[in-house]
Amino acid sequence: MADRNIFTTERFRIREFTEDDREPFVACHFDPVFSSHHLEHERGGAHASSVFDAFLTWQVEQPRENYQFAVTSRDDPTGYVGNVGLRTRGLPSGEGELGIELIPAWWRQGAASEIMRSFVAWAQDSLGIRTFVAETVPENVAANRLAEAVGMIATRQTEKRHWSSRAQGSLAISSDNDGLSLKRRL
């Protein structure tokens, strides 16, 4: 089997999802703290399991347009910390929407910033992404701060806050839970 690791950071390993990740991924969606920033239809096991199926399907699609990776601790490569992803399907060439969600045990420890900064660099170097966009729930202060920390600028607000890097050549982020969805425009 090919190496499933994508990259590592100081504290984390980013790798392809495996079927072994299904149970912890789905379990997160029953956690009221974790799911507090998700829309109602995004909560629960049925939705989480169908999303997980999509992640596995994306791995074998050719050409691959969407990437969602498991995040684990470098100290425990089988322990689930969260996920990070980039979606390009339906977007202009060179543009991607970023997202990240972590289990509450890793909130407020700089984990999302550490992972996202490395992930953006990976997306630029490996996939040629030059424009990033994202959305956050306005009430998710941590996700909004993460967007700002990676250089994104809020561009508009509907039920979600939209971020972009296009205006100043910086990065844009969005999130639904203590996670994040990012798009960068340079």
KEPAFI-777389 format. One record per residue (C-alpha): x, y, z; residue in three letters. Coordinates in pm, whole numbers. Example, Ala and Ser with C-alpha at 12.3 -4.5 7.8 and 13.67 -1.06 7.14 Angstrom:
<rec px="1230" py="-450" pz="780" residu="ALA"/>
<rec px="1367" py="-106" pz="714" residu="SER"/>
//
This chain:
<rec px="0" py="0" pz="0" residu="MET"/>
<rec px="125" py="348" pz="-81" residu="ALA"/>
<rec px="226" py="584" pz="197" residu="ASP"/>
<rec px="-93" py="748" pz="324" residu="ARG"/>
<rec px="88" py="1033" pz="501" residu="ASN"/>
<rec px="56" py="1371" pz="332" residu="ILE"/>
<rec px="274" py="1584" pz="563" residu="PHE"/>
<rec px="356" py="1646" pz="927" residu="THR"/>
<rec px="375" py="1954" pz="1146" residu="THR"/>
<rec px="550" py="1991" pz="1479" residu="GLU"/>
<rec px="264" py="1813" pz="1662" residu="ARG"/>
<rec px="45" py="1655" pz="1393" residu="PHE"/>
<rec px="38" py="1404" pz="1109" residu="ARG"/>
<rec px="-192" py="1476" pz="815" residu="ILE"/>
<rec px="-286" py="1160" pz="624" residu="ARG"/>
<rec px="-551" py="1005" pz="403" residu="GLU"/>
<rec px="-859" py="878" pz="583" residu="PHE"/>
<rec px="-899" py="502" pz="627" residu="THR"/>
<rec px="-1207" py="303" pz="716" residu="GLU"/>
<rec px="-1066" py="283" pz="1072" residu="ASP"/>
<rec px="-1133" py="657" pz="1107" residu="ASP"/>
<rec px="-1509" py="626" pz="1048" residu="ARG"/>
<rec px="-1607" py="556" pz="1410" residu="GLU"/>
<rec px="-1419" py="851" pz="1568" residu="PRO"/>
<rec px="-1528" py="1084" pz="1285" residu="PHE"/>
<rec px="-1895" py="995" pz="1331" residu="VAL"/>
<rec px="-1867" py="1008" pz="1711" residu="ALA"/>
<rec px="-1758" py="1373" pz="1693" residu="CYS"/>
<rec px="-2090" py="1465" pz="1536" residu="HIS"/>
<rec px="-2276" py="1343" pz="1846" residu="PHE"/>
<rec px="-2065" py="1564" pz="2075" residu="ASP"/>
<rec px="-2278" py="1872" pz="2157" residu="PRO"/>
<rec px="-1969" py="2092" pz="2201" residu="VAL"/>
<rec px="-1813" py="1981" pz="1871" residu="PHE"/>
<rec px="-2138" py="2013" pz="1677" residu="SER"/>
<rec px="-2244" py="2345" pz="1830" residu="SER"/>
<rec px="-2120" py="2536" pz="1524" residu="HIS"/>
<rec px="-2272" py="2295" pz="1272" residu="HIS"/>
<rec px="-2607" py="2358" pz="1109" residu="LEU"/>
<rec px="-2884" py="2129" pz="1234" residu="GLU"/>
<rec px="-2883" py="1911" pz="919" residu="HIS"/>
<rec px="-2506" py="1856" pz="960" residu="GLU"/>
<rec px="-2543" py="1687" pz="1300" residu="ARG"/>
<rec px="-2582" py="1318" pz="1375" residu="GLY"/>
<rec px="-2454" py="985" pz="1255" residu="GLY"/>
<rec px="-2632" py="945" pz="923" residu="ALA"/>
<rec px="-2502" py="1273" pz="786" residu="HIS"/>
<rec px="-2152" py="1218" pz="926" residu="ALA"/>
<rec px="-2132" py="869" pz="778" residu="SER"/>
<rec px="-2238" py="991" pz="432" residu="SER"/>
<rec px="-1979" py="1271" pz="449" residu="VAL"/>
<rec px="-1715" py="1016" pz="548" residu="PHE"/>
<rec px="-1813" py="800" pz="248" residu="ASP"/>
<rec px="-1753" py="1103" pz="26" residu="ALA"/>
<rec px="-1404" py="1150" pz="174" residu="PHE"/>
<rec px="-1312" py="791" pz="83" residu="LEU"/>
<rec px="-1461" py="826" pz="-266" residu="THR"/>
<rec px="-1261" py="1144" pz="-332" residu="TRP"/>
<rec px="-937" py="950" pz="-275" residu="GLN"/>
<rec px="-991" py="737" pz="-585" residu="VAL"/>
<rec px="-1151" py="991" pz="-819" residu="GLU"/>
<rec px="-953" py="1081" pz="-1129" residu="GLN"/>
<rec px="-883" py="1359" pz="-1164" residu="PRO"/>
<rec px="-897" py="1426" pz="-792" residu="ARG"/>
<rec px="-1069" py="1757" pz="-715" residu="GLU"/>
<rec px="-1143" py="1732" pz="-342" residu="ASN"/>
<rec px="-908" py="1646" pz="-58" residu="TYR"/>
<rec px="-1010" py="1571" pz="300" residu="GLN"/>
<rec px="-744" py="1435" pz="532" residu="PHE"/>
<rec px="-741" py="1290" pz="882" residu="ALA"/>
<rec px="-540" py="1478" pz="1144" residu="VAL"/>
<rec px="-367" py="1272" pz="1413" residu="THR"/>
<rec px="-112" py="1345" pz="1679" residu="SER"/>
<rec px="244" py="1263" pz="1574" residu="ARG"/>
<rec px="267" py="1073" pz="1904" residu="ASP"/>
<rec px="-42" py="864" pz="1823" residu="ASP"/>
<rec px="-85" py="823" pz="1445" residu="PRO"/>
<rec px="-406" py="621" pz="1491" residu="THR"/>
<rec px="-573" py="864" pz="1734" residu="GLY"/>
<rec px="-823" py="1097" pz="1567" residu="TYR"/>
<rec px="-773" py="1473" pz="1626" residu="VAL"/>
<rec px="-985" py="1607" pz="1340" residu="GLY"/>
<rec px="-968" py="1672" pz="967" residu="ASN"/>
<rec px="-854" py="1931" pz="718" residu="VAL"/>
<rec px="-953" py="1968" pz="356" residu="GLY"/>
<rec px="-950" py="2150" pz="27" residu="LEU"/>
<rec px="-1226" py="2144" pz="-233" residu="ARG"/>
<rec px="-1171" py="2258" pz="-589" residu="THR"/>
<rec px="-1463" py="2094" pz="-773" residu="ARG"/>
<rec px="-1669" py="2361" pz="-947" residu="GLY"/>
<rec px="-1419" py="2640" pz="-872" residu="LEU"/>
<rec px="-1196" py="2821" pz="-1120" residu="PRO"/>
<rec px="-857" py="2664" pz="-1186" residu="SER"/>
<rec px="-609" py="2747" pz="-909" residu="GLY"/>
<rec px="-880" py="2819" pz="-651" residu="GLU"/>
<rec px="-971" py="2611" pz="-347" residu="GLY"/>
<rec px="-1201" py="2620" pz="-48" residu="GLU"/>
<rec px="-1029" py="2524" pz="276" residu="LEU"/>
<rec px="-1181" py="2370" pz="586" residu="GLY"/>
<rec px="-1070" py="2231" pz="921" residu="ILE"/>
<rec px="-1245" py="2083" pz="1223" residu="GLU"/>
<rec px="-1082" py="1953" pz="1539" residu="LEU"/>
<rec px="-1211" py="1768" pz="1843" residu="ILE"/>
<rec px="-1268" py="1999" pz="2142" residu="PRO"/>
<rec px="-968" py="1857" pz="2332" residu="ALA"/>
<rec px="-745" py="2040" pz="2079" residu="TRP"/>
<rec px="-930" py="2373" pz="2080" residu="TRP"/>
<rec px="-748" py="2681" pz="2212" residu="ARG"/>
<rec px="-404" py="2523" pz="2181" residu="GLN"/>
<rec px="-292" py="2676" pz="1851" residu="GLY"/>
<rec px="-358" py="2345" pz="1673" residu="ALA"/>
<rec px="-581" py="2483" pz="1397" residu="ALA"/>
<rec px="-330" py="2759" pz="1313" residu="SER"/>
<rec px="-39" py="2514" pz="1307" residu="GLU"/>
<rec px="-224" py="2270" pz="1081" residu="ILE"/>
<rec px="-380" py="2530" pz="851" residu="MET"/>
<rec px="-58" py="2721" pz="783" residu="ARG"/>
<rec px="113" py="2398" pz="678" residu="SER"/>
<rec px="-191" py="2283" pz="481" residu="PHE"/>
<rec px="-208" py="2606" pz="281" residu="VAL"/>
<rec px="161" py="2573" pz="194" residu="ALA"/>
<rec px="102" py="2211" pz="91" residu="TRP"/>
<rec px="-194" py="2312" pz="-130" residu="ALA"/>
<rec px="12" py="2582" pz="-298" residu="GLN"/>
<rec px="317" py="2361" pz="-355" residu="ASP"/>
<rec px="145" py="2031" pz="-437" residu="SER"/>
<rec px="-171" py="2144" pz="-614" residu="LEU"/>
<rec px="-84" py="2491" pz="-745" residu="GLY"/>
<rec px="-365" py="2657" pz="-552" residu="ILE"/>
<rec px="-328" py="3035" pz="-554" residu="ARG"/>
<rec px="-673" py="3152" pz="-443" residu="THR"/>
<rec px="-829" py="3043" pz="-115" residu="PHE"/>
<rec px="-1179" py="3118" pz="14" residu="VAL"/>
<rec px="-1364" py="3026" pz="332" residu="ALA"/>
<rec px="-1676" py="3076" pz="542" residu="GLU"/>
<rec px="-1726" py="3094" pz="919" residu="THR"/>
<rec px="-2024" py="3105" pz="1147" residu="VAL"/>
<rec px="-2012" py="3466" pz="1276" residu="PRO"/>
<rec px="-2055" py="3346" pz="1636" residu="GLU"/>
<rec px="-1750" py="3117" pz="1609" residu="ASN"/>
<rec px="-1495" py="3361" pz="1747" residu="VAL"/>
<rec px="-1209" py="3109" pz="1728" residu="ALA"/>
<rec px="-1267" py="3038" pz="1358" residu="ALA"/>
<rec px="-1294" py="3409" pz="1281" residu="ASN"/>
<rec px="-963" py="3469" pz="1461" residu="ARG"/>
<rec px="-804" py="3183" pz="1271" residu="LEU"/>
<rec px="-915" py="3339" pz="944" residu="ALA"/>
<rec px="-756" py="3667" pz="1045" residu="GLU"/>
<rec px="-442" py="3491" pz="1173" residu="ALA"/>
<rec px="-376" py="3336" pz="834" residu="VAL"/>
<rec px="-428" py="3669" pz="660" residu="GLY"/>
<rec px="-783" py="3648" pz="535" residu="MET"/>
<rec px="-1023" py="3938" pz="507" residu="ILE"/>
<rec px="-1397" py="3918" pz="569" residu="ALA"/>
<rec px="-1566" py="4011" pz="241" residu="THR"/>
<rec px="-1937" py="3977" pz="319" residu="ARG"/>
<rec px="-2181" py="3822" pz="560" residu="GLN"/>
<rec px="-2501" py="3627" pz="511" residu="THR"/>
<rec px="-2584" py="3353" pz="763" residu="GLU"/>
<rec px="-2209" py="3285" pz="742" residu="LYS"/>
<rec px="-1913" py="3520" pz="723" residu="ARG"/>
<rec px="-1723" py="3493" pz="394" residu="HIS"/>
<rec px="-1346" py="3538" pz="388" residu="TRP"/>
<rec px="-1103" py="3590" pz="103" residu="SER"/>
<rec px="-740" py="3662" pz="37" residu="SER"/>
<rec px="-805" py="3823" pz="-304" residu="ARG"/>
<rec px="-826" py="4184" pz="-184" residu="ALA"/>
<rec px="-475" py="4197" pz="-40" residu="GLN"/>
<rec px="-315" py="3879" pz="-170" residu="GLY"/>
<rec px="-366" py="3715" pz="168" residu="SER"/>
<rec px="-557" py="3410" pz="285" residu="LEU"/>
<rec px="-928" py="3365" pz="355" residu="ALA"/>
<rec px="-1086" py="3113" pz="593" residu="ILE"/>
<rec px="-1433" py="2982" pz="685" residu="SER"/>
<rec px="-1566" py="2750" pz="952" residu="SER"/>
<rec px="-1877" py="2576" pz="1076" residu="ASP"/>
<rec px="-1742" py="2445" pz="1407" residu="ASN"/>
<rec px="-1409" py="2494" pz="1572" residu="ASP"/>
<rec px="-1313" py="2407" pz="1224" residu="GLY"/>
<rec px="-1248" py="2615" pz="924" residu="LEU"/>
<rec px="-1313" py="2643" pz="556" residu="SER"/>
<rec px="-1056" py="2847" pz="368" residu="LEU"/>
<rec px="-1009" py="2987" pz="20" residu="LYS"/>
<rec px="-710" py="3194" pz="-88" residu="ARG"/>
<rec px="-694" py="3436" pz="-377" residu="ARG"/>
<rec px="-363" py="3586" pz="-481" residu="LEU"/>
//
